[in-house]
Amino acid sequence: MAISRDHELHKRRFSRNVGVGLTLVFFVALVFGLTIAKVQRGGSLQAFDHTYRPALEQPAE
């Protein structure tokens, strides 16, 4: 009997691993794409960090 024969369980596990890997790659690509879109759009890149920022204050009339 050959040691290298794959059992049906190994084939199912491999296909599940491929599915999880593709899902992970898709999620990473989605986050990367959203990050690039936000950076390219420009605008306000300052985050809300509970500090006073004069750049966001409205000018007094």
N, CA, C and O atoms as a printed pandas DataFrame, in Angstrom:
     atom_number atom_name residue_name chain_id  residue_number  x_coord  y_coord  z_coord
0              1         N          MET        A               1    0.836   -1.159    0.000
1              2        CA          MET        A               1    0.000    0.000    0.000
2              3         C          MET        A               1    0.899    1.246    0.000
3              4         O          MET        A               1    1.859    1.336    0.766
4              5         N          ALA        A               2    0.569    2.186   -0.862
5              6        CA          ALA        A               2    1.363    3.404   -0.987
6              7         C          ALA        A               2    1.036    4.375    0.144
7              8         O          ALA        A               2   -0.119    4.515    0.548
8              9         N          ILE        A               3    2.041    5.021    0.630
9             10        CA          ILE        A               3    1.852    5.980    1.719
10            11         C          ILE        A               3    1.279    7.292    1.194
11            12         O          ILE        A               3    0.611    8.003    1.944
12            13         N          SER        A               4    1.517    7.630   -0.058
13            14        CA          SER        A               4    1.140    8.932   -0.593
14            15         C          SER        A               4   -0.309    9.002   -1.092
15            16         O          SER        A               4   -0.713   10.033   -1.628
16            17         N          ARG        A               5   -1.092    7.944   -0.931
17            18        CA          ARG        A               5   -2.487    8.004   -1.389
18            19         C          ARG        A               5   -3.281    8.941   -0.487
19            20         O          ARG        A               5   -3.185    8.877    0.738
20            21         N          ASP        A               6   -4.068    9.814   -1.117
21            22        CA          ASP        A               6   -4.895   10.755   -0.361
22            23         C          ASP        A               6   -6.227   10.123   -0.022
23            24         O          ASP        A               6   -6.862    9.483   -0.860
24            25         N          HIS        A               7   -6.623   10.304    1.170
25            26        CA          HIS        A               7   -7.930    9.848    1.609
26            27         C          HIS        A               7   -8.966   10.907    1.212
27            28         O          HIS        A               7   -8.617   12.059    0.953
28            29         N          GLU        A               8  -10.220   10.511    1.169
29            30        CA          GLU        A               8  -11.279   11.443    0.799
30            31         C          GLU        A               8  -11.360   12.606    1.793
31            32         O          GLU        A               8  -11.721   13.720    1.414
32            33         N          LEU        A               9  -11.031   12.356    3.033
33            34        CA          LEU        A               9  -11.024   13.406    4.044
34            35         C          LEU        A               9   -9.999   14.484    3.710
35            36         O          LEU        A               9  -10.269   15.667    3.917
36            37         N          HIS        A              10   -8.833   14.104    3.202
37            38        CA          HIS        A              10   -7.804   15.070    2.827
38            39         C          HIS        A              10   -8.269   15.936    1.673
39            40         O          HIS        A              10   -7.987   17.133    1.641
40            41         N          LYS        A              11   -8.979   15.344    0.726
41            42        CA          LYS        A              11   -9.483   16.127   -0.413
42            43         C          LYS        A              11  -10.504   17.152    0.053
43            44         O          LYS        A              11  -10.472   18.298   -0.394
44            45         N          ARG        A              12  -11.409   16.761    0.942
45            46        CA          ARG        A              12  -12.395   17.707    1.456
46            47         C          ARG        A              12  -11.726   18.810    2.270
47            48         O          ARG        A              12  -12.096   19.978    2.154
48            49         N          ARG        A              13  -10.749   18.447    3.088
49            50        CA          ARG        A              13  -10.048   19.444    3.895
50            51         C          ARG        A              13   -9.284   20.422    3.008
51            52         O          ARG        A              13   -9.255   21.621    3.286
52            53         N          PHE        A              14   -8.667   19.915    1.944
53            54        CA          PHE        A              14   -7.937   20.782    1.024
54            55         C          PHE        A              14   -8.882   21.766    0.349
55            56         O          PHE        A              14   -8.557   22.947    0.227
56            57         N          SER        A              15  -10.050   21.297   -0.092
57            58        CA          SER        A              15  -10.983   22.207   -0.764
58            59         C          SER        A              15  -11.510   23.254    0.218
59            60         O          SER        A              15  -11.736   24.400   -0.171
60            61         N          ARG        A              16  -11.707   22.884    1.472
61            62        CA          ARG        A              16  -12.125   23.857    2.489
62            63         C          ARG        A              16  -11.024   24.876    2.731
63            64         O          ARG        A              16  -11.294   26.069    2.861
64            65         N          ASN        A              17   -9.788   24.409    2.791
65            66        CA          ASN        A              17   -8.666   25.327    2.993
66            67         C          ASN        A              17   -8.530   26.308    1.844
67            68         O          ASN        A              17   -8.237   27.484    2.057
68            69         N          VAL        A              18   -8.739   25.832    0.635
69            70        CA          VAL        A              18   -8.694   26.726   -0.530
70            71         C          VAL        A              18   -9.803   27.767   -0.427
71            72         O          VAL        A              18   -9.575   28.941   -0.721
72            73         N          GLY        A              19  -10.991   27.356   -0.016
73            74        CA          GLY        A              19  -12.101   28.299    0.143
74            75         C          GLY        A              19  -11.822   29.352    1.190
75            76         O          GLY        A              19  -12.090   30.533    0.974
76            77         N          VAL        A              20  -11.285   28.935    2.325
77            78        CA          VAL        A              20  -10.946   29.888    3.383
78            79         C          VAL        A              20   -9.836   30.820    2.915
79            80         O          VAL        A              20   -9.872   32.017    3.199
80            81         N          GLY        A              21   -8.864   30.290    2.211
81            82        CA          GLY        A              21   -7.768   31.116    1.693
82            83         C          GLY        A              21   -8.256   32.152    0.695
83            84         O          GLY        A              21   -7.829   33.305    0.740
84            85         N          LEU        A              22   -9.142   31.755   -0.200
85            86        CA          LEU        A              22   -9.690   32.710   -1.173
86            87         C          LEU        A              22  -10.539   33.775   -0.493
87            88         O          LEU        A              22  -10.512   34.940   -0.890
88            89         N          THR        A              23  -11.284   33.385    0.518
89            90        CA          THR        A              23  -12.077   34.359    1.268
90            91         C          THR        A              23  -11.171   35.359    1.976
91            92         O          THR        A              23  -11.463   36.555    1.996
92            93         N          LEU        A              24  -10.086   34.882    2.553
93            94        CA          LEU        A              24   -9.142   35.765    3.220
94            95         C          LEU        A              24   -8.484   36.727    2.235
95            96         O          LEU        A              24   -8.346   37.915    2.524
96            97         N          VAL        A              25   -8.082   36.223    1.083
97            98        CA          VAL        A              25   -7.480   37.076    0.051
98            99         C          VAL        A              25   -8.486   38.133   -0.407
99           100         O          VAL        A              25   -8.116   39.291   -0.596
100          101         N          PHE        A              26   -9.755   37.750   -0.589
101          102        CA          PHE        A              26  -10.782   38.705   -0.992
102          103         C          PHE        A              26  -10.963   39.787    0.064
103          104         O          PHE        A              26  -11.071   40.965   -0.279
104          105         N          PHE        A              27  -10.997   39.413    1.343
105          106        CA          PHE        A              27  -11.168   40.388    2.415
106          107         C          PHE        A              27   -9.989   41.353    2.480
107          108         O          PHE        A              27  -10.184   42.556    2.650
108          109         N          VAL        A              28   -8.781   40.845    2.347
109          110        CA          VAL        A              28   -7.589   41.707    2.368
110          111         C          VAL        A              28   -7.618   42.660    1.178
111          112         O          VAL        A              28   -7.299   43.839    1.328
112          113         N          ALA        A              29   -7.996   42.167   -0.002
113          114        CA          ALA        A              29   -8.083   43.025   -1.187
114          115         C          ALA        A              29   -9.157   44.092   -1.005
115          116         O          ALA        A              29   -8.969   45.233   -1.425
116          117         N          LEU        A              30  -10.269   43.739   -0.391
117          118        CA          LEU        A              30  -11.339   44.702   -0.146
118          119         C          LEU        A              30  -10.876   45.812    0.796
119          120         O          LEU        A              30  -11.105   46.990    0.522
120          121         N          VAL        A              31  -10.231   45.450    1.896
121          122        CA          VAL        A              31   -9.736   46.454    2.841
122          123         C          VAL        A              31   -8.669   47.319    2.182
123          124         O          VAL        A              31   -8.654   48.533    2.386
124          125         N          PHE        A              32   -7.788   46.729    1.406
125          126        CA          PHE        A              32   -6.750   47.490    0.718
126          127         C          PHE        A              32   -7.376   48.456   -0.281
127          128         O          PHE        A              32   -6.974   49.617   -0.360
128          129         N          GLY        A              33   -8.358   47.980   -1.042
129          130        CA          GLY        A              33   -9.026   48.845   -2.016
130          131         C          GLY        A              33   -9.749   50.007   -1.359
131          132         O          GLY        A              33   -9.685   51.133   -1.853
132          133         N          LEU        A              34  -10.434   49.753   -0.259
133          134        CA          LEU        A              34  -11.109   50.837    0.449
134          135         C          LEU        A              34  -10.114   51.842    1.021
135          136         O          LEU        A              34  -10.375   53.045    1.025
136          137         N          THR        A              35   -8.984   51.354    1.500
137          138        CA          THR        A              35   -7.953   52.243    2.019
138          139         C          THR        A              35   -7.387   53.125    0.917
139          140         O          THR        A              35   -7.219   54.329    1.109
140          141         N          ILE        A              36   -7.097   52.540   -0.224
141          142        CA          ILE        A              36   -6.572   53.312   -1.359
142          143         C          ILE        A              36   -7.594   54.344   -1.816
143          144         O          ILE        A              36   -7.224   55.480   -2.113
144          145         N          ALA        A              37   -8.871   53.974   -1.878
145          146        CA          ALA        A              37   -9.911   54.912   -2.305
146          147         C          ALA        A              37  -10.018   56.080   -1.332
147          148         O          ALA        A              37  -10.204   57.219   -1.759
148          149         N          LYS        A              38   -9.904   55.819   -0.042
149          150        CA          LYS        A              38  -10.004   56.896    0.942
150          151         C          LYS        A              38   -8.795   57.821    0.852
151          152         O          LYS        A              38   -8.940   59.039    0.954
152          153         N          VAL        A              39   -7.620   57.261    0.662
153          154        CA          VAL        A              39   -6.418   58.080    0.587
154          155         C          VAL        A              39   -6.405   58.906   -0.700
155          156         O          VAL        A              39   -6.014   60.073   -0.670
156          157         N          GLN        A              40   -6.821   58.330   -1.822
157          158        CA          GLN        A              40   -6.820   59.060   -3.086
158          159         C          GLN        A              40   -7.861   60.169   -3.104
159          160         O          GLN        A              40   -7.654   61.208   -3.730
160          161         N          ARG        A              41   -8.989   59.953   -2.414
161          162        CA          ARG        A              41  -10.041   60.956   -2.402
162          163         C          ARG        A              41   -9.585   62.208   -1.673
163          164         O          ARG        A              41  -10.091   63.299   -1.935
164          165         N          GLY        A              42   -8.650   62.062   -0.777
165          166        CA          GLY        A              42   -8.139   63.209   -0.035
166          167         C          GLY        A              42   -9.102   63.603    1.059
167          168         O          GLY        A              42   -9.510   62.774    1.872
168          169         N          GLY        A              43   -9.462   64.872    1.077
169          170        CA          GLY        A              43  -10.401   65.345    2.080
170          171         C          GLY        A              43   -9.766   65.362    3.449
171          172         O          GLY        A              43   -8.551   65.504    3.594
172          173         N          SER        A              44  -10.599   65.218    4.434
173          174        CA          SER        A              44  -10.125   65.241    5.809
174          175         C          SER        A              44   -9.607   63.858    6.201
175          176         O          SER        A              44  -10.386   62.915    6.338
176          177         N          LEU        A              45   -8.326   63.744    6.376
177          178        CA          LEU        A              45   -7.733   62.478    6.784
178          179         C          LEU        A              45   -7.476   62.437    8.281
179          180         O          LEU        A              45   -6.860   61.502    8.791
180          181         N          GLN        A              46   -7.959   63.468    8.986
181          182        CA          GLN        A              46   -7.777   63.498   10.427
182          183         C          GLN        A              46   -8.857   62.642   11.076
183          184         O          GLN        A              46  -10.016   62.681   10.664
184          185         N          ALA        A              47   -8.487   61.888   12.065
185          186        CA          ALA        A              47   -9.435   61.023   12.753
186          187         C          ALA        A              47   -9.954   61.714   14.008
187          188         O          ALA        A              47   -9.372   62.687   14.486
188          189         N          PHE        A              48  -11.043   61.200   14.521
189          190        CA          PHE        A              48  -11.613   61.721   15.755
190          191         C          PHE        A              48  -10.843   61.130   16.919
191          192         O          PHE        A              48  -10.946   59.937   17.200
192          193         N          ASP        A              49  -10.071   61.965   17.594
193          194        CA          ASP        A              49   -9.231   61.460   18.677
194          195         C          ASP        A              49   -9.428   62.256   19.963
195          196         O          ASP        A              49   -8.528   62.298   20.802
196          197         N          HIS        A              50  -10.595   62.890   20.135
197          198        CA          HIS        A              50  -10.956   63.591   21.365
198          199         C          HIS        A              50  -10.004   64.737   21.687
199          200         O          HIS        A              50   -9.757   65.019   22.860
200          201         N          THR        A              51   -9.476   65.389   20.687
201          202        CA          THR        A              51   -8.638   66.559   20.917
202          203         C          THR        A              51   -9.167   67.715   20.094
203          204         O          THR        A              51   -9.889   67.514   19.117
204          205         N          TYR        A              52   -8.814   68.904   20.484
205          206        CA          TYR        A              52   -9.226   70.112   19.777
206          207         C          TYR        A              52   -8.371   70.283   18.529
207          208         O          TYR        A              52   -7.143   70.228   18.584
208          209         N          ARG        A              53   -9.057   70.496   17.385
209          210        CA          ARG        A              53   -8.349   70.739   16.131
210          211         C          ARG        A              53   -8.855   72.036   15.515
211          212         O          ARG        A              53  -10.008   72.106   15.088
212          213         N          PRO        A              54   -8.015   73.059   15.462
213          214        CA          PRO        A              54   -8.456   74.350   14.910
214          215         C          PRO        A              54   -8.891   74.250   13.438
215          216         O          PRO        A              54   -9.702   75.059   12.987
216          217         N          ALA        A              55   -8.378   73.294   12.702
217          218        CA          ALA        A              55   -8.716   73.176   11.285
218          219         C          ALA        A              55  -10.191   72.865   11.082
219          220         O          ALA        A              55  -10.735   73.168   10.020
220          221         N          LEU        A              56  -10.854   72.268   12.069
221          222        CA          LEU        A              56  -12.258   71.902   11.931
222          223         C          LEU        A              56  -13.212   72.953   12.467
223          224         O          LEU        A              56  -14.426   72.817   12.312
224          225         N          GLU        A              57  -12.691   74.000   13.095
225          226        CA          GLU        A              57  -13.551   75.033   13.685
226          227         C          GLU        A              57  -14.105   75.933   12.587
227          228         O          GLU        A              57  -13.388   76.315   11.662
228          229         N          GLN        A              58  -15.390   76.267   12.701
229          230        CA          GLN        A              58  -16.042   77.165   11.755
230          231         C          GLN        A              58  -15.615   78.605   12.035
231          232         O          GLN        A              58  -15.523   79.005   13.195
232          233         N          PRO        A              59  -15.356   79.382   10.997
233          234        CA          PRO        A              59  -14.991   80.785   11.238
234          235         C          PRO        A              59  -16.188   81.570   11.787
235          236         O          PRO        A              59  -17.327   81.363   11.368
236          237         N          ALA        A              60  -15.906   82.475   12.732
237          238        CA          ALA        A              60  -16.963   83.288   13.347
238          239         C          ALA        A              60  -17.384   84.376   12.367
239          240         O          ALA        A              60  -16.558   84.946   11.655
240          241         N          GLU        A              61  -18.689   84.652   12.346
241          242        CA          GLU        A              61  -19.194   85.693   11.444
242          243         C          GLU        A              61  -19.354   86.996   12.148
243          244         O          GLU        A              61  -19.768   87.982   11.538
